[in-house]
Amino acid sequence: MERPAWAPRSIDISVPSVSRIYDFYLGGSHNFEADREAARRVMEFAPGLPKTMQANRAFLRRAVRLAADEGITQFLDIGSGIPTFGNVHEVAQSARPGARVVYVDHDPVAVAHSQAVLEGNADAGVVAADLRKPREILASPEVQRLIDLNRPVALLLVAILHFVEDADDPYGAVAELRDALAPGSLLVLTHASYEGIPLPPERTEGAVDVYKDIRNPLIMRSREEIARFFEGYDMVEPGLVSPPRWRPESATWNPDDEDPWAFSGFAGVGRTA
């Protein structure tokens, strides 16, 4: 297997990564054959996943614009993945020139490409760190340089928490991050769930098994379990809903015009008091 010039020498390109699989779903080019093979295996059971991921990204952009409209100028994106069109810093800095953005990911390819995309952008940075270790994120030099925790922050946890097993205490990690934020901060979150998938759960369990096989378990939580991540936040209308139903941009938006796979899982925004 030939190593692309852009691939860091430190990574094993024969081992799939959820960040690079996500990049493949979105039509990106920074993934390896091992990632593409895993993605194709997943899509044998869940063929509409690219539409699900596109709906996630569209929700993310709408939520970032909401935060900017409310005057928030600081964004902490944990589990940010590989840069794609319409990145958080592009949306935020277009709406609020001078907005500060920190991307956090533990995938070396995601970190390397974020660094390349952000070159020359003094108001954005990237941290190699893991959501399961929030103290390391908050103490990192880039967060210390760019984020003032005494002012409101938009904390973005989009399509990441379903890769954190209960044994790793995802609720504790989210609560620790919440407690570090100033009043008026926002939590922007999406999470996978069997609810909303236009196939029987027993069919999509095959996709979950593929993620288990590549040692990146996909944890499908219920709406009630996902809502627990918002403890300590006041939900922003319309609450915890499928991504396309969260503040669609068009007043004439019709759910019948959407691909059914776009409604998989849940999305929501909460505000600290």
N, C-alpha and C positions, 0 to 999 in steps of 0.2 A: 504494500500500500504506500503510494507516494505521499510524502509530507508536503503540503502547500507551503510556499514561502512565508505566508502570514501566520502559520501555526507556531506557537511557542514551542521550543525544543523540549520543555519540561513536561509536556502532556503526552499521554498515550492515546494516539488517534484511533486505536482499535477499540476503545472503551466508549460507549455512547454517553452523552451528557444531555440532561433535560433542557439546558439552555440552548444547545445546538439543535436538538430535536424541535424545540419551539421555533427557532430560526427557520428550520426547514418548512414547518407548517405555514409560516408567514411568507414563504417564497424567497427567503434569504439565501445567500451563497456561502456563508461562513459555517459550514457543517461538513462532516466527513462521511464516508460511506457507511461506517458503523452507525452513525446517527440516522442516516437516511434509511438504512435497513430496519432499524428499530421503529422509526416512524411509519414505515410501510406496514410493518407487522401490526402496529397499533391500529392503523386505519383499516385493516382487514375487519376489525370488530367495530370501529367507530369511524366510518368513512367521512363524516362531516366535520371532523375536528378542525381543519383549517378555517372553516366558517366560525366555529366557536372561538378560535384564537383571534380572528379578525374582529369579532364583536367585543372581545376583551380589550383589544387595543383602542377601538373606537370609544368605548366607555372611558378608558384611561384618559384619552385626550379631552373628552367632555368634562371629566372631573377636574383635570388640571386647569381648564379654562374657568370652571366655577371657582376654584381656589384663587386664581389670579383676579377674577372679578370681585372677590371679597377682600382683596388687598393683601393676600398672602404672597410673599416674595421669596419663600424658602421651601425647598422641596427635597425630601429624603426618600429616594426610591430604592427599596431593598428587594433584591431578587430582580434587578433591572434587566438582565439578559443581554443579548447581543443587539447593538444599535440597529434600529430600523427606521424607515421614514416616519416622521411625526414623533420624534423622541420627545421626552418630557422637557428637556432644556429648550428645544426648538419652540414648543407650544408656549411654555412659561415665559421665555424671554421675548417672544413675539408679543405676548399680551402685556408683559411687565418688563420692559428693558431693565437690565441689572438684576433680575431675579437670579437667585443662587440655587444651584442644583448639585446634589451629591448622589451618584449612582453607587450601589453596593451589590456585589455579586461574588460568588466563590469560584466561578468557572474562569480559568485563565484566559480562554479565548474571548469571553465577554469583557473581561477587564482590559485586555490588550486592545480590543477594538474600541472600547469606550475611550481609552486614553488617546487613541489616534483621532477619533471623531472630535474630541474636546481640545485638541492641541490649539493653543492660542486663545482659548476661552477662559479668561481669568475667573469667571463667575461660576464655573462648573468643575467638578472633580469626580474621581472614581476611587473606591475603596475595595480592596480584596478582603472580604469578610463574610461571615455566615450569620444569618438571621438568628440562629440558635445561641449566638453569643452577643447579645445586644450591647453589653458594656464595652466590648471591643470596638463595635461600630461607633458608639457615642464618643469614645476616647480617641478615635483615629485622628491623625493630623488634619485630614481633609475636612472632616466634620467640624473639628475645632476651628479650622480656618474660615469655613464658609457658612456654618449654621450657628445662629445665635439662639440657644434654647430658651432664652428669656422672652422671645418673640414667637408668634404663631408659626407653625411649620405644617406643611402638608406631608404626612407620612404615607407613602405609597407601598402597599403590599398586594400587588396584582399578580395573580396566578403563581403564588409562591407557597402559601400556607398549606396547600394540599400535598406538598412534598415534605412536610414536617410531621413525623409520627407523634402520636400522643405521648409515647415514652420520652420524647425530647421536649415535652412541655411547651407546645406552641402558645397556649394561652398565657403562660407565665412570661414568655418572651414579649408578646404583644403588650401585656400589662406593664412590663418594665419600660418599654419604649413609651407607652402612654404616660407613665408617671414622670418621664423626663421632659414632656412637652408643656409649653405654656398654654394657658387658657385661650380658647379660640382656634386651637390647632385642629386639623382635619385628619381623619383616617380614611384612606381610599383603599378599598379591598375588593378582590374577586376571589372566588373559590369554586372548585369543581364539586359537582354533586350528581347523583343519579337522577335527581329531580330535574325535569326539563329536557332530558335526553330523549330524542324521538325513537328510542328502541327499548325493548325490555331490559331490565337490569342484568338478567342472566346473559344477554348477548354482549353487553358492554363490559362485563366482568373479564372478558378475554383481553380487552385493552388494559385493564388494571393489572392483569397477570403479566403482561409484557413489561410494564414498568417495574414490577416486582422482580422479574427475571434479570433486568439490567441494574438491579440493586438501587433503584430510585423509586421506592414504593409511592404509589399515587393513592392518597387517602381521600375517599369520597365521603364527605360529611353531609349531614342533613341540614336543612335550613335552620333548625333550632340550634344545632351545634355551631354553625357558622355565625349565627347571631351573637353567640357568647363572646366572640372576639370584639364586639362593640360595647362590652361592659365598661361603664365610665364615660361613654359618649352619648350624646343626643343624636338620634338618626336624622339625617337630612332627608326631606321629601324627595322621592316617593318611598323611602325606606329600602329594605333589602329585597331586591327584585332581580329578574333575569337581566343581563346587560343591556339588551336593546330597549327595555322598558324604563331604564334610568334616564330620564330627561332627554328624550329624543330631540334632535336638533330641529326637525321640521314639525310645524303645527299640524301638518296633514299626514304625519307618519301613520302608516297602517301596518300593524303586525303581520297581516296576511302577505305583505310584500317581502318579508324577511325569510331567509332560509331557516327551516325549523331548528337546525343545529345551533343557530345563533342564540337560542334561548336556554342553552345548557348552563347549569350552574347559577351562581348568584353574584350580584354586585351591589355595593352600597357605600355610602359616605357617612361618617359620623363626626360630630364636633364636640370638642371638650368644653366643659362649662367654664 
